Amino acid sequence: MILSVPPATDLALDIVVVEDHDLVREELVIFLQRPGWSVRGVDCGDALDDALRQHPADLIVIDLNLPGEDGLSISRRLRAAMPDLGILMLTARVLSSDKTAGYQSGADVYLTKPASVAELEAVILSLSRRLRRVVADGPRLDVTACRLLLPDRRAADLTLLECRLLYELALAVERQLDTSMLLHRLGSHQGATSRNLPVIVSRLRHKIREKLQLPDIIKAVRGHGYRLTLQLALYESPGREAQ
């Protein structure tokens, strides 16, 4: 990839590059660096999830051929959980069927390698102007304010632990996590243990039923863990901070 000095822009963006080829990832991160843009690079879906927990992103540039979970699966679950996220697929897959699958999985733009520097730059700048789409349908989790909201403006205030629990389930593959993985992602500092997790989930269910009149949205999966039964959009209100 030939790098050039990009023009300045007043559009602030947080970008994550998901690419397992070290040299390509490093070049992309260097190229995208500019005033107002924060760019991070990761090599797989798990590392991307970790990066998003540390700080939310506005846009991801993602390859499809990745170790473990592939780019289509990652994009599919991120699009469901983060409707406002910009997704740019940058891949060596050139078949029309691959491109169709990419868009069906939630991509805003599908580019094939090698993409020209000018095209990549133009696409990101164009896409950045269309970010922050308003999500009107279905419940949303405001991870900044720790609130679960419905389109009719009913809301339930959550504890930090309850908010993180819903966040982790919403972002997980098939919205399901086994107990050990859920506890790992919540972190010991949150106060959740294998002994008190059922109580925490029960209280959260009760709060959601009482405040929002929603049925149980967290189901216990026998011998496995917990599953979120509906699609939950993750949202960062203005002045957001990483949980």
Secondary structure, 3 states (H helix, E strand, C coil): CCCCCCCCCCCCEEEEEECCCHHHHHHHHHHHCECCEEEEEECCHHHHHHHHHHCCCCEEEECCCCCCCCHHHHHHHHHHHCCCCEEEEEECCCCHHHHHHHHHCCCCEEEECCCCHHHHHHHHHHHHCCCCCCCCCCCEEECCCCEEECCCCCEEECCHHHHHHHHHHHHCHHHEEEHHHHHHHHCHHHCCCCCCHHHHHHHHHHHHHHHHCCCCCEEEECCCEEEECCCCEEECCCCCCCC
